[in-house]
Amino acid sequence: MTDRIRLDGKIALVTGAAGVIGTATMRLLAERGARIVAVDRQEGPLKDAVASLPASADALAIAADVTQEDEVADYVRAALAKFGTIDVFYNNAGIEGEIKPITDYPLESFRRVLDVNVIGVFLGMKHVLPVMLKTNSGSVINTASIAGLIGSPAIAVYSASKHAVIGLTKSVAQECSGTGVRVNCVCPGLIDSRMLSAIIDGRKPGNAPTPMERIVDRVPARRLGQATEVASIVAFLASDEASYVSGSAYTVDGGRTSA
């Protein structure tokens, strides 16, 4: 029987590819046979991330800012010039922004978070979807967060942006009804990453460290998640095994939002 979780021959475009989740995901997609288009604003870390892929991987690295429409259009054009199509789009680039109560939040910082986390997701879908709709096939996976499902202090702006990603995902999935193009999102919880560390550090009262026990105590699984565990869900949604899944928000949170 054919292994439907394989991605042999598929072209997978990953934004935010130099981040911990982006790198883990494109590595798993490559291991399962996909050819990779890796996009990130930071050229040095992007090159390092691509260099970490399996030796057999066929990958294209493109430095681009997901908030700039001309650069988004350019990364799509470059992917088509190299590989001819895009089968999987992991629309993953995102930032946490400043960790502050809303009364202290700078307007410029608010706009920056929305630019990356919402405009970037919007522009990615705007330019990738026409490629998929031409062939009536493809899988788009956006990165949201459990912050898009629940509220949390000091990250109201980040939370607002991720609520927007879930709304975009569900609405665009409806727009693609009957086309064979699927649109879903993943909602990572407390994942061991630079972003989580930044959020924890930003919430510290003074310089007092936050005990790890207090953090993991909020998670029924009693541990932090790993980027590879998010990657596994993305790979599933990218595969034919998820052929009847669209408009969904998959939590990867160790049960954090189950209550």
Contacts in CASP RR format, 6 or more apart in sequence:
PFRMAT RR
TARGET T0000
AUTHOR 0000-0000-0000
METHOD contacts of the structure
MODEL  1
MTDRIRLDGKIALVTGAAGVIGTATMRLLAERGARIVAVDRQEGPLKDAV
ASLPASADALAIAADVTQEDEVADYVRAALAKFGTIDVFYNNAGIEGEIK
PITDYPLESFRRVLDVNVIGVFLGMKHVLPVMLKTNSGSVINTASIAGLI
GSPAIAVYSASKHAVIGLTKSVAQECSGTGVRVNCVCPGLIDSRMLSAII
DGRKPGNAPTPMERIVDRVPARRLGQATEVASIVAFLASDEASYVSGSAY
TVDGGRTSA
4 239 0 8 1.000
4 240 0 8 1.000
4 241 0 8 1.000
5 32 0 8 1.000
5 235 0 8 1.000
5 236 0 8 1.000
5 239 0 8 1.000
5 241 0 8 1.000
6 32 0 8 1.000
6 33 0 8 1.000
6 239 0 8 1.000
7 29 0 8 1.000
7 32 0 8 1.000
7 33 0 8 1.000
7 34 0 8 1.000
7 88 0 8 1.000
7 235 0 8 1.000
7 238 0 8 1.000
7 239 0 8 1.000
8 32 0 8 1.000
8 33 0 8 1.000
8 34 0 8 1.000
9 33 0 8 1.000
9 34 0 8 1.000
9 35 0 8 1.000
9 87 0 8 1.000
10 33 0 8 1.000
10 34 0 8 1.000
10 35 0 8 1.000
10 87 0 8 1.000
10 88 0 8 1.000
10 238 0 8 1.000
11 34 0 8 1.000
11 35 0 8 1.000
11 37 0 8 1.000
11 79 0 8 1.000
11 83 0 8 1.000
11 84 0 8 1.000
11 85 0 8 1.000
11 86 0 8 1.000
11 87 0 8 1.000
11 88 0 8 1.000
12 26 0 8 1.000
12 29 0 8 1.000
12 34 0 8 1.000
12 35 0 8 1.000
12 36 0 8 1.000
12 37 0 8 1.000
12 86 0 8 1.000
12 87 0 8 1.000
12 88 0 8 1.000
12 89 0 8 1.000
12 90 0 8 1.000
12 238 0 8 1.000
13 36 0 8 1.000
13 37 0 8 1.000
13 39 0 8 1.000
13 75 0 8 1.000
13 76 0 8 1.000
13 79 0 8 1.000
13 86 0 8 1.000
13 88 0 8 1.000
13 89 0 8 1.000
13 90 0 8 1.000
13 128 0 8 1.000
14 22 0 8 1.000
14 25 0 8 1.000
14 26 0 8 1.000
14 29 0 8 1.000
14 36 0 8 1.000
14 37 0 8 1.000
14 38 0 8 1.000
14 39 0 8 1.000
14 90 0 8 1.000
14 92 0 8 1.000
15 39 0 8 1.000
15 40 0 8 1.000
15 66 0 8 1.000
15 90 0 8 1.000
15 91 0 8 1.000
15 92 0 8 1.000
15 93 0 8 1.000
15 120 0 8 1.000
15 124 0 8 1.000
16 22 0 8 1.000
16 39 0 8 1.000
16 40 0 8 1.000
16 41 0 8 1.000
16 66 0 8 1.000
16 92 0 8 1.000
16 93 0 8 1.000
16 94 0 8 1.000
17 23 0 8 1.000
17 26 0 8 1.000
17 38 0 8 1.000
17 39 0 8 1.000
17 40 0 8 1.000
17 46 0 8 1.000
17 49 0 8 1.000
17 50 0 8 1.000
17 61 0 8 1.000
17 92 0 8 1.000
18 38 0 8 1.000
18 40 0 8 1.000
18 42 0 8 1.000
18 44 0 8 1.000
18 45 0 8 1.000
18 46 0 8 1.000
18 48 0 8 1.000
18 49 0 8 1.000
19 40 0 8 1.000
19 45 0 8 1.000
19 49 0 8 1.000
19 193 0 8 1.000
19 194 0 8 1.000
20 191 0 8 1.000
20 192 0 8 1.000
20 193 0 8 1.000
20 194 0 8 1.000
20 227 0 8 1.000
21 92 0 8 1.000
21 143 0 8 1.000
21 188 0 8 1.000
21 191 0 8 1.000
21 193 0 8 1.000
21 227 0 8 1.000
21 230 0 8 1.000
21 231 0 8 1.000
22 49 0 8 1.000
22 90 0 8 1.000
22 92 0 8 1.000
22 227 0 8 1.000
22 231 0 8 1.000
23 49 0 8 1.000
23 52 0 8 1.000
23 227 0 8 1.000
24 226 0 8 1.000
24 227 0 8 1.000
24 228 0 8 1.000
24 230 0 8 1.000
24 231 0 8 1.000
25 90 0 8 1.000
25 92 0 8 1.000
25 227 0 8 1.000
25 230 0 8 1.000
25 231 0 8 1.000
25 234 0 8 1.000
25 235 0 8 1.000
26 36 0 8 1.000
26 38 0 8 1.000
26 49 0 8 1.000
26 53 0 8 1.000
26 59 0 8 1.000
26 90 0 8 1.000
27 52 0 8 1.000
27 53 0 8 1.000
27 54 0 8 1.000
27 231 0 8 1.000
28 228 0 8 1.000
28 231 0 8 1.000
28 232 0 8 1.000
28 234 0 8 1.000
28 235 0 8 1.000
29 36 0 8 1.000
29 88 0 8 1.000
29 90 0 8 1.000
29 231 0 8 1.000
29 234 0 8 1.000
29 235 0 8 1.000
29 238 0 8 1.000
30 36 0 8 1.000
30 53 0 8 1.000
30 54 0 8 1.000
30 56 0 8 1.000
30 57 0 8 1.000
30 59 0 8 1.000
31 54 0 8 1.000
32 235 0 8 1.000
32 239 0 8 1.000
34 87 0 8 1.000
34 88 0 8 1.000
34 238 0 8 1.000
35 57 0 8 1.000
35 58 0 8 1.000
35 59 0 8 1.000
35 83 0 8 1.000
36 50 0 8 1.000
36 53 0 8 1.000
36 57 0 8 1.000
36 58 0 8 1.000
36 59 0 8 1.000
36 60 0 8 1.000
37 59 0 8 1.000
37 60 0 8 1.000
37 62 0 8 1.000
37 75 0 8 1.000
37 78 0 8 1.000
37 79 0 8 1.000
37 82 0 8 1.000
37 83 0 8 1.000
37 86 0 8 1.000
38 46 0 8 1.000
38 49 0 8 1.000
38 50 0 8 1.000
38 59 0 8 1.000
38 60 0 8 1.000
38 61 0 8 1.000
38 62 0 8 1.000
39 46 0 8 1.000
39 62 0 8 1.000
39 63 0 8 1.000
39 64 0 8 1.000
39 66 0 8 1.000
39 75 0 8 1.000
39 93 0 8 1.000
40 46 0 8 1.000
40 49 0 8 1.000
40 63 0 8 1.000
40 64 0 8 1.000
40 93 0 8 1.000
41 63 0 8 1.000
41 64 0 8 1.000
41 65 0 8 1.000
41 66 0 8 1.000
41 93 0 8 1.000
42 63 0 8 1.000
43 63 0 8 1.000
46 61 0 8 1.000
46 63 0 8 1.000
47 61 0 8 1.000
50 59 0 8 1.000
50 61 0 8 1.000
53 59 0 8 1.000
60 78 0 8 1.000
60 79 0 8 1.000
60 82 0 8 1.000
60 83 0 8 1.000
62 74 0 8 1.000
62 75 0 8 1.000
62 78 0 8 1.000
62 79 0 8 1.000
64 71 0 8 1.000
64 72 0 8 1.000
64 74 0 8 1.000
64 75 0 8 1.000
65 71 0 8 1.000
66 72 0 8 1.000
66 93 0 8 1.000
66 116 0 8 1.000
66 119 0 8 1.000
66 120 0 8 1.000
66 123 0 8 1.000
66 124 0 8 1.000
67 115 0 8 1.000
67 116 0 8 1.000
67 119 0 8 1.000
67 120 0 8 1.000
67 123 0 8 1.000
69 123 0 8 1.000
69 127 0 8 1.000
72 120 0 8 1.000
72 123 0 8 1.000
72 124 0 8 1.000
72 126 0 8 1.000
72 127 0 8 1.000
73 127 0 8 1.000
76 86 0 8 1.000
76 124 0 8 1.000
76 127 0 8 1.000
76 128 0 8 1.000
76 131 0 8 1.000
79 86 0 8 1.000
80 86 0 8 1.000
80 131 0 8 1.000
85 131 0 8 1.000
85 135 0 8 1.000
86 128 0 8 1.000
86 131 0 8 1.000
86 132 0 8 1.000
86 138 0 8 1.000
87 132 0 8 1.000
87 137 0 8 1.000
87 138 0 8 1.000
87 139 0 8 1.000
87 238 0 8 1.000
88 138 0 8 1.000
88 139 0 8 1.000
88 141 0 8 1.000
88 238 0 8 1.000
89 124 0 8 1.000
89 125 0 8 1.000
89 128 0 8 1.000
89 132 0 8 1.000
89 138 0 8 1.000
89 139 0 8 1.000
89 140 0 8 1.000
89 141 0 8 1.000
90 141 0 8 1.000
90 143 0 8 1.000
90 234 0 8 1.000
90 238 0 8 1.000
91 120 0 8 1.000
91 121 0 8 1.000
91 124 0 8 1.000
91 125 0 8 1.000
91 128 0 8 1.000
91 140 0 8 1.000
91 141 0 8 1.000
91 142 0 8 1.000
91 143 0 8 1.000
92 141 0 8 1.000
92 142 0 8 1.000
92 143 0 8 1.000
93 116 0 8 1.000
93 120 0 8 1.000
93 143 0 8 1.000
94 116 0 8 1.000
94 117 0 8 1.000
94 143 0 8 1.000
95 112 0 8 1.000
95 113 0 8 1.000
95 116 0 8 1.000
95 117 0 8 1.000
95 195 0 8 1.000
96 113 0 8 1.000
96 155 0 8 1.000
96 158 0 8 1.000
96 195 0 8 1.000
96 198 0 8 1.000
96 199 0 8 1.000
97 109 0 8 1.000
97 112 0 8 1.000
97 113 0 8 1.000
97 157 0 8 1.000
97 158 0 8 1.000
98 105 0 8 1.000
98 106 0 8 1.000
98 109 0 8 1.000
98 157 0 8 1.000
99 154 0 8 1.000
99 155 0 8 1.000
99 198 0 8 1.000
99 199 0 8 1.000
99 201 0 8 1.000
99 202 0 8 1.000
99 203 0 8 1.000
100 154 0 8 1.000
101 153 0 8 1.000
101 154 0 8 1.000
101 156 0 8 1.000
102 156 0 8 1.000
102 157 0 8 1.000
105 156 0 8 1.000
105 157 0 8 1.000
109 157 0 8 1.000
110 157 0 8 1.000
113 157 0 8 1.000
113 158 0 8 1.000
113 161 0 8 1.000
114 157 0 8 1.000
114 160 0 8 1.000
114 161 0 8 1.000
114 164 0 8 1.000
117 158 0 8 1.000
117 161 0 8 1.000
117 162 0 8 1.000
117 164 0 8 1.000
117 165 0 8 1.000
118 161 0 8 1.000
118 164 0 8 1.000
118 165 0 8 1.000
118 168 0 8 1.000
121 142 0 8 1.000
121 165 0 8 1.000
121 168 0 8 1.000
122 168 0 8 1.000
125 140 0 8 1.000
125 142 0 8 1.000
125 168 0 8 1.000
125 172 0 8 1.000
125 183 0 8 1.000
128 140 0 8 1.000
129 140 0 8 1.000
129 172 0 8 1.000
129 176 0 8 1.000
129 181 0 8 1.000
132 138 0 8 1.000
132 140 0 8 1.000
132 181 0 8 1.000
133 176 0 8 1.000
133 179 0 8 1.000
133 181 0 8 1.000
136 179 0 8 1.000
136 180 0 8 1.000
136 181 0 8 1.000
137 180 0 8 1.000
137 181 0 8 1.000
138 180 0 8 1.000
138 181 0 8 1.000
138 182 0 8 1.000
139 181 0 8 1.000
139 182 0 8 1.000
139 183 0 8 1.000
139 184 0 8 1.000
139 237 0 8 1.000
139 238 0 8 1.000
139 239 0 8 1.000
139 242 0 8 1.000
140 172 0 8 1.000
140 181 0 8 1.000
140 182 0 8 1.000
140 183 0 8 1.000
140 184 0 8 1.000
141 184 0 8 1.000
141 185 0 8 1.000
141 186 0 8 1.000
141 234 0 8 1.000
141 237 0 8 1.000
141 238 0 8 1.000
142 165 0 8 1.000
142 168 0 8 1.000
142 169 0 8 1.000
142 183 0 8 1.000
142 184 0 8 1.000
142 185 0 8 1.000
142 186 0 8 1.000
143 165 0 8 1.000
143 185 0 8 1.000
143 186 0 8 1.000
143 188 0 8 1.000
144 162 0 8 1.000
144 165 0 8 1.000
144 166 0 8 1.000
144 169 0 8 1.000
144 185 0 8 1.000
144 186 0 8 1.000
144 187 0 8 1.000
144 249 0 8 1.000
145 158 0 8 1.000
145 159 0 8 1.000
145 162 0 8 1.000
145 165 0 8 1.000
145 187 0 8 1.000
145 188 0 8 1.000
145 189 0 8 1.000
146 187 0 8 1.000
146 188 0 8 1.000
146 189 0 8 1.000
146 251 0 8 1.000
146 253 0 8 1.000
146 256 0 8 1.000
146 257 0 8 1.000
147 155 0 8 1.000
147 158 0 8 1.000
147 159 0 8 1.000
147 162 0 8 1.000
147 163 0 8 1.000
148 159 0 8 1.000
148 162 0 8 1.000
148 163 0 8 1.000
148 165 0 8 1.000
148 166 0 8 1.000
148 187 0 8 1.000
149 163 0 8 1.000
149 166 0 8 1.000
149 187 0 8 1.000
149 249 0 8 1.000
149 251 0 8 1.000
149 257 0 8 1.000
150 159 0 8 1.000
150 257 0 8 1.000
151 159 0 8 1.000
152 159 0 8 1.000
153 203 0 8 1.000
154 199 0 8 1.000
154 202 0 8 1.000
154 203 0 8 1.000
155 199 0 8 1.000
162 187 0 8 1.000
165 185 0 8 1.000
166 185 0 8 1.000
166 187 0 8 1.000
166 249 0 8 1.000
169 183 0 8 1.000
169 184 0 8 1.000
169 185 0 8 1.000
169 247 0 8 1.000
169 249 0 8 1.000
170 247 0 8 1.000
170 249 0 8 1.000
172 183 0 8 1.000
173 182 0 8 1.000
173 183 0 8 1.000
173 184 0 8 1.000
173 246 0 8 1.000
173 247 0 8 1.000
174 247 0 8 1.000
176 182 0 8 1.000
176 183 0 8 1.000
176 246 0 8 1.000
182 237 0 8 1.000
182 242 0 8 1.000
182 243 0 8 1.000
182 245 0 8 1.000
182 246 0 8 1.000
182 247 0 8 1.000
183 246 0 8 1.000
183 247 0 8 1.000
184 237 0 8 1.000
184 242 0 8 1.000
184 245 0 8 1.000
184 246 0 8 1.000
184 247 0 8 1.000
184 248 0 8 1.000
184 249 0 8 1.000
184 250 0 8 1.000
185 247 0 8 1.000
185 248 0 8 1.000
185 249 0 8 1.000
185 250 0 8 1.000
186 230 0 8 1.000
186 233 0 8 1.000
186 234 0 8 1.000
186 237 0 8 1.000
186 249 0 8 1.000
186 250 0 8 1.000
186 252 0 8 1.000
187 249 0 8 1.000
187 250 0 8 1.000
187 251 0 8 1.000
187 252 0 8 1.000
187 253 0 8 1.000
187 257 0 8 1.000
188 225 0 8 1.000
188 230 0 8 1.000
188 252 0 8 1.000
188 253 0 8 1.000
189 225 0 8 1.000
189 251 0 8 1.000
189 252 0 8 1.000
189 253 0 8 1.000
189 254 0 8 1.000
189 256 0 8 1.000
190 196 0 8 1.000
190 215 0 8 1.000
190 216 0 8 1.000
190 218 0 8 1.000
190 219 0 8 1.000
190 224 0 8 1.000
190 225 0 8 1.000
190 253 0 8 1.000
190 256 0 8 1.000
191 224 0 8 1.000
191 225 0 8 1.000
191 226 0 8 1.000
191 227 0 8 1.000
191 229 0 8 1.000
191 230 0 8 1.000
191 252 0 8 1.000
192 224 0 8 1.000
192 225 0 8 1.000
192 226 0 8 1.000
192 227 0 8 1.000
193 227 0 8 1.000
196 224 0 8 1.000
200 210 0 8 1.000
200 215 0 8 1.000
203 210 0 8 1.000
204 210 0 8 1.000
215 224 0 8 1.000
216 222 0 8 1.000
216 223 0 8 1.000
216 224 0 8 1.000
218 256 0 8 1.000
219 253 0 8 1.000
219 254 0 8 1.000
219 255 0 8 1.000
219 256 0 8 1.000
220 254 0 8 1.000
220 255 0 8 1.000
220 256 0 8 1.000
220 258 0 8 1.000
221 254 0 8 1.000
221 255 0 8 1.000
225 252 0 8 1.000
225 254 0 8 1.000
229 252 0 8 1.000
230 252 0 8 1.000
233 250 0 8 1.000
233 252 0 8 1.000
236 242 0 8 1.000
237 245 0 8 1.000
237 250 0 8 1.000
251 257 0 8 1.000
END
